[in-house]
Amino acid sequence: MSKVNLEVRDNYEYFEELTYSEKNIKDNPIILEPKRNNRDWLKQSTKVDHSTIEENIKLIIEKKLSLYKYGIKLHCPNFTEKPYFRFDSDGPAHRNKTDQPLNEQLITTPHFNSFDKKGQEFAYKTDVLKSEEDAKAIVENLDFGISHFFQETNLKLNNGEESPEIKVTEPELFKIEPEIDPLNGIEFLD
Amino acid sequence: MDKLFDIYQAIKDDFCALTTYKLRGESIEIITPFSTLNNKFVSVFIKELNGKFIISDAGWTDLNYYNVDISEESDHIIERIFTYYQQSFGISTTSDKAGTLHYYKTCSNPKDIPTNVYDLANFVVGAVNSMGIRYKDEKEEKERETFRKDANTFLKVNYNDNVKLQKSLDDFKNIRFNALITRNSDIYLVSYVTGSSSYYFTNDLRKTIVNFEISEKSKYRDFIREKVSIINDEADGYHPEKLSSMMDLLNEKVTREPIKWTEKERILEII
């Protein structure tokens, strides 16, 4: 069942402020590290300073190496257990259970995941993501995705630059060409 | 008639509009109109390989791309559901290099692709939904756990090393008592009774009665000095008016009147 996020529902203005008001990060570059339990994923989390809210907020970036897939999240554990705002470059389409016509309830990836006033998760595409060409560029390039995420959530770098440089602890990992076809190289028997 | 037909047409159009696709190199992703309980549309992936068509979930179920809060303590139940769905829809599995499980079907005739997509998507919906269900009653688990801990602590504090927790009599290994206290050659059997609802409470009471009854058959019966039951009268499931006949029965099986948790000091007079 899709759970209602009660913290978000009961503090909706606070949630909107957390998400869309100006925020800063100091770390630049952000250096991704292979996850300990799954080396097909790189991950890093960085402290976020909110302009009006004194809270422990983290920006989390996760990138899969073998396929074009990454996620960017904002997490404020004291407010709500799970990340409260996400960008998914790939993965399943989301169904927004709203009054909209059925065929408009389907939101394919790439998309942002947020919550509505009832605390229900919903996905949306910005105008940029609605453009097929721009969306493709964002899906295939983490830097573009980060830049778009920073715009959408009003995140900035302390030194005024728009978005951070992304590096990796083991640079050769960035040389792996991700696979486009998720069925490539897999043995299927009859 | 026309109006009714329009309704049908609108439904058909909207349903069809939910089916969409993404090209992924040699494969195509079909975003199906089937969605999971957490509102994710199921995708299946199709590729032609050596004259056959592969219809696969691309590992998304195993990788939890559907983003389910998995109830891991119920692994065995989920496994059974997966097997049931797999058999029902004739789904095969294979692993990739990273060990991710891919669920798939194959067919030779392109005409059979829609059937296989339909089956695989149905499988994914069932399998993904099964992972998110809470099979255990969390309130009951918590109630039981809390009371067990409190009662264990009470006994440990008062009887130290003479207490063995979750212990059975040697000749009835499958019957375990919450605590077994030994003093010289005397054995004291202790059973806790609690429950978050009267259903669970009564069940626990039944278990206690049966366990004490079985202990009568043990070769150690002459050493069993007392059979003590501790009734959690602070539990939500404690409704004495509903329990009276069962309590009478328990009274026949124990050597002492059941002890209420709020009067737990009485245990010290007995043991």
Interface residues (C-beta under 8 A of the other chain):
Chain A: M1 S2 K3 N38 D40 S66 G91 P92 A93 H94 R95 N96 K97 P101 L102 N103 L106 T108 E121 E179 I180 D181 P182 L183 N184 G185 I186 E187 F188 L189 D190
Chain B: D13 D14 F15 A17 L18 T20 K22 R24 G25 E26 S27 E29 I31 S35 L37 N38 N39 K40 F41 V42 S43 F45 K47 L49 K52 I54 S56 A58 G59 W60 Y65 Y66 N67 D69 S92 T94 D96 K97 A98 H102 Y104 T106 G132
